[in-house]
């Protein structure tokens, strides 16, 4: 049985093409940018457009769309924890995360299009959507995202290369969000509109693209840390560590709690903002154009946010290498808070909202680019203190927060809109939403995230794990006989 496994993972279909000891450009480009970009593209579309599709194209009620993600969150958290333990107990030369990446080429691509096959009406339609929704968010996405996040900490022991891997992977995620919020809204408003069959064709094409790029990611990545542990027999000892012992190791560490709380506020508030963006552009902000197309308004604000993020990619890593990841992240969070105040104060003015959004996105850039690297730092620190490696558990909880952010954010937004009397049947260009509904959209798109940035700034200034990290990493390597 063992020889069969080795034969498969060393076959032309399953062997890794990243055969260098260092992480080189092909691995960076195909394994950590193009692969995650294709895999997460459907998620980027869902984040900005799923609310509109389910509400306005399929005609599902706000009450159903509020309850569905809340109930699904339980399944999402359980699934991520299970996947994390499966990853910890996977022992093949392909690694412990990469086999699950390979599986995702099928599961994620298929699940991403099921919500766009709607063969029924009424209650049957709601049942179908509930099942399809959970197959994506509670099964397929946790498998991919937990494995994808784990790759950062096991790709290499070299901290500079690991930081670069984390940055590029997060740039891919941001590029996905840009595609979902800049390109797709124009397509949706001008071509797809409320034609469900057109939505299906487009999502089918995205699903095929995802399958191909996920396979590329699998072939062009490598788990160097896992390979070393397997060769030294360390994986057998790690497998005997129970989930209870892993939980005790992470929950007894204050810096683990700080970074998780930081990420919770940061990710969930961002999900609420992203989920409400389309309807904010549709019913609140005024572009001043003769043809006040909400797709154009959304594209303008998306570009206003994307440009600072792209520019920040050049200087964030040098700044964090010089001054520390936590310090730079905290200062930029304050900039983001100021931008949010500007956008919220002038919420109907496209120019002022654009300026505020640009500052907010600039402020969020260090957190977006180095969050996985900061998590990897905490994992190393916990290993130094306890001797227990918690990649799978930590990244499964991280993934739970990430995946749950979209449904929870959608539920919160739907509850706000429902309470404010938002009318989903009102046709754009043929009327306006009430003042209360517009205020609820402004709160969802701007103010919730703005307040969260202030909280995040306080939390991250308390995060000082980097102070003795180099010495701790050297001690870990000494214990393993690597230096």
N, C-alpha and C positions, 0 to 999 in steps of 0.2 A: 504493500500500500504506500509506503514512504517513497519508494522509487518512482511510482506513478505520479505522485505529487511533484517530485523533483523534475520528472520529465515534462510535465505540463508547464511548470513555471519557468523552465529553461527553453521551452519551445519557441519557434519563430513567432507565434501569436502572442505569447505571454511574457517573453523575456524583456528586460529593461534595456533601452538604448542609451541610457545615461551611464556610460561605462568609465567615467573619469572619477578620480577621488575627490576632486573639488566640484562645486556646482558651477557649471559653465553656461554660456549664453544660450545654447539650444535648450538646455533643461529649464533655464529661467523663462525663456520665451514660450516654449510649447507646453512645458509641464506646469508652470506657475502663473502664466498669463492667459494664453489662448485656451488651454484646457478649462480652468475655472470660469473664464468668460462665457464659453459655450454652455457649460454645465449650469451656470446660474442665470442665463439669459431669460429663461421662462420666469424665474423668481423676480427678476427686475421688472418684467412686464406685469406680473401679478401685483407687485408692490404698488405700482402707480395706477393700474388699470382694472384690476380684478373687481374692486368695489363697483366701479361703473358698469362693467360687463354683467355682473350678477344682478345688480340693482336695476339697471336701465335696459340692458339687452334681453336678459332672461326674465325680468320683471319680478324678482324675488323680493320679499318684503324686508324692511329694515329690522323688524323684530327677529325674523329668521336669521338674517345676516349678523345680528348681535349675538344670538344664542349659539350659532354654529361654531365660531372660533373659540368661544369661552369653553364649551364642552370639549372641543378638540384639543385644547391645551393640555388636558390631563394625559391624553394619549400621546401627544408630542413629547412631553417630559419623560414619560415611561419609555418611549421608543428610543430617545437619545441615550438614556442611561443604559438600556439593554445593548445598544450598538456600541457604546463605549466599552462595555465589558467584553463583548464579542471581539472587538479590536485588540484589547489587552491579551486575549487568549488565542489569538490567531498566530500560528508559528509556521511560516513558510519563508523561503529565501526571497520571495517577492516582497516580504515585509509584513507588517500587521495591519497597515492602513490601506496599502495599494490594492490588495485583492478586493476590498470593498469598493474602491474607486472603479475597478473593472466591472463589478456587478452593477454599479450605478449607470453604466452606459445603457443598460436595458431598462432598469427600474425607473430612473429619473425621467428619461425621455418619454416612456409610455405614460407614466402618471401625469406628466405635465400637460397632456392633451385630452385627458379623460373628461375634464370639466367642459370641454368644448364639443363633446358628443352628447347631445341632449335629446333623447328619443321620446320624451314624455312631457306631460303637462301636469299642473296641479301638485298634489301630494307626491306623486311618483317622481316628478322633476326634483322636488326638494330632497327626496331620499337619494336619488342618483347623485345630486350635487354633494350631499353630505358624505356619501361613500367616496366619491372621486376626490373631494377636498382632503379627506383623511388619508387616502392612499398617497397623495402627494406630500402633505405636510407631516403626517404621522408615520410614514413608512419610507418612501423614496428619498425625500429631502434629508431626514436624519442620517440615513446610511451614507449619503454622499458628503454632507457637510461636516459630520463628525470625522470621517476619514480624511477629508480635505484639510481640515484644521489641524489634525494630528500630524500631517506631513511636515509642518513647519519645524516642530521640535525634534523629529526623527530624521530629517533630511541630512543634517550635518551637525558636528559638534562645534564647528567654527562659528563663533558668535557673529562676526561681521557678515558672513555669508547667510547665516540664519536670519539676521535682520533684513538683508536684501530680499531673501525669499518671502518673508512676511510682508514687506512693503509691496513687492510686485504682486503678490496674491491679493492684497487689499486694493491695489490699483485696478486689478481685473474686476473686483467686486464693484468698485466705484464706476468703472466703465460700463458695467452692466446696468447700474442704476441710471447712468446717463442715457444709455440706449433706450431704457424703459420709459424715461421721463422726457426725453427730447425728441427722439425719432418716432417712437411708437404712437404718441398722442396725435401727431400730425397725420400719420397713416390712419389711425382710428377715426379721427374727426372728419377726414376728407374721403376716405375709401371704405373702411369697414362700417362705420356708422353703427346702426342697430341691426345689421344683417348677420345673423348667427352663423350662417354657412361660410361667410367670408372670414370670420374670426377663426373658424375651425381650420380652414386651409392655411392661414398664416401660422397658427400654432403647430400644425403638423410639420411645416417646414422648419420651425424652430426646434421641434423635437428631434428631427433627423440630424440637424446641425449639432445639437447637444450630444447625441450619441457618438458622433464622429470625433468631436473635440474631447470628450471624456476619455475615449480610447487613446487619443494622442497624449493626454495627460498621464495616463497609466504607463504608456511606453516610455515617456521621456521624464520619468521621475525615478528616484532611488532612495531607499531608506538605509543610509550608511550606519546610523546609530543602531538600528535593529539588527543589521547584519553582524555588527561587532558583538552584540549581546548574544545572538544565536551561536556564533562561533565560540564564545566563551562559556556557553551553557547557562548564562544569566537568565535566560527566558524561563527556564524551569523553576527557578526560585521566584521570579516575578509572578508566575502563574499561580503559585500557592498562596499569594497574598490575597486575602478576601476583600470584598467590596467594603466591608465594615472597617477593615484596617486602612484601606485607601481613604475612606470618608473621614476617619479620625485624623489621618495625616493632613488632609487639606483643610478641614474645618477648624483645626487647632492653630492654623496659621493666620494671623491678622491680615497680612498683605494679600492673601488669597481672597479674603472677604472684601477688602477694599477694592481690589480690581474687579471682582464680580459685581459689586454694587455699582461701581463706576460704569461698567459695561451695561448693566440693566437699565440705568437711567438714560445712558447715551443711546442705546439701541432701541429701546421701546419708545422713547419720545421721537426718535427719528422715524420709526415705523408709522406713528400717528401722523407725522408731518407728510411723509411720502404718500400715505394712503388718502390723505385729504387734498393733495395738491391739485388733482384734476378738477375737483368740484370747487376749490377755492378760486382757481383760474376761471372757471365757468361762471361763477356767481358773485364773486367779490371784487377782484382786481379789474381795473379798467385800463386797457392798452392804449386808448386814445385813437384807435384806428377806425376808419370808416366801416370796415368789415371786422367786427370785434370777435374774431375766432378764438375760442378758448384754447385750441391746440397751439396757436401762435403764442398766446400768453404763456402757456406752460413751457413751450420751447425757449422763450426769452428768459424765463426764470431759471430754467435748467441750465442754459448756457451761462447765465450770471453766476451760478454755483459751480459749474464745471471748470470754468477758466481758472479761478483761484486754486481749485484742487489740483489742476494740472500743473500750474506754476509751483505750487507747494511741493510737488513730488521731487523737484530739483533740489530744494534746500532743507527739507524736513530731516532726512537722514543725517546730513552733515551737522545740523543743529543738535539733533539728539545725541549724536556721537560725542559732541563737544560739551554740551551742558546737561545731558541726561534726558532720558525719555519722559520721565514724570514731570520734570520742571518745565520743559518746553511745552508739553501737552497742557499743563495747567495755565500757563500764560496765554496760550492760544484759545483755550476755553473762554477766558475772559473777553477776548476779542470777539468770539462768537456770540457771547451774551450781549455785548454792545450792538452788534449787527441785528440781533433779534429784537431789541428794543426799538431800533430805527424802523424795521420792517413792520412791527406791530403797531407802532404809532401812526404810520402812514399806509395802512393796509389796502387802500383803494388805489394808490398811486403806483403805477407799474415801475416808474423810475426809482422811487424811494424803496419800494419792496425789493427791487433788483439789487440796489446797493446793500440793503440789509442782508439779503440772502447771500450775496458775495462775501460779506464779512463773516456771516455765520459759517459758511462752507470753508473759508480760509481758517477760521478758528477750530473747526473740527478736524482739519487735515492730519495733524500729528496723531490724534487718537485713532483715526481710520487706518493710518499706515503702520503704526507700531503696536496696535493692541495685541496681536498674536505674539509679537516678540516680548512684550511685557508679561504675557501669560507664560511664555516659555521660561522667562527669568524666574517667575514664581515656582514653576515646576522644578527647575534646577535647585532653587533654594530649599524646597521641601525635600528633595532627594538628598541634599547635603545634611539636613537635620535628621531625617528619619531613615534614609537608605531606601525609601520606596519611590519608585517612578510612577507618576500619576497622569501620564499623557492622556490615556483613554478616558479616565473619569473626568479630568478637568475639561477636556475638549468636548465631552458629551454634555456637560453642564453648560459650557459656553455655547454649544450648538443649540441646546434647549432654549437658552435665552434668545438666541438669534432667530430660531424658527418660530418660537412662540410670539416674538415681537410683532410679526405681521398680523396674525389672527387676533391677538390681544389688542393691538393698536386699532384694528378694524372694528372690534367690538366696542372699544371706548369711543371711537369716532361716531359709530352708528348710534350709540346711546346718547351722545351729545346732540347729534342731528335730530334724533327722534324727539328728545326733550324740547328742542328748539322749534319743532314743527316744520322740519325740512320736507318739502314736497318732491318726491322722486319722479312724479308724473308730469312735472312742469317741463315743457320743451324749451330748450335754449333758444333765445331770440324771440320768444312769444310771451315773455313775462319775467318777473324777478322773484327771487326768494325773499322771505320776510327778513326784517332787520335782525331778529333773533337768530334765524338760521345762518345769516351772513356772519354774525358775531361768533356763532359756534364753529363755523369753518375757519375763521381767523384764529380762534383759540387753538383749534386742532393743528392748523398749518404753521403757526408762528409761536404762540405764547407757551404752550406746553414744553416744547423743545428749548425755548429760551430760558425758562426757569430751571430746566434740567441741567443746562450748561453751567449755571451758577453752582448747583449742587455738585456737579462733576469736578469743577475747579477746586472746590474745597477738598473733596475726596482724594484727588490725585496728588495734591500737595502733601498729603500724609503718607504717600506711597514711596518708601525709601529703600526698597529691596536692592536697588542697583549699587548701594554704597559699598558693600563687601562682596559683590557677586563674582568678580574675577578670582578672588582668593578661594571662594567656595567652589567654583568650577574646577580650579586646579586641584583642590583636595579630592573632588569626586573622581577626577581622572587618575590621581595617584592611587586611590582605593581600587580602581579597576585595572591598574597596571599599565595605563596608557602613556604615562610620562614618568 
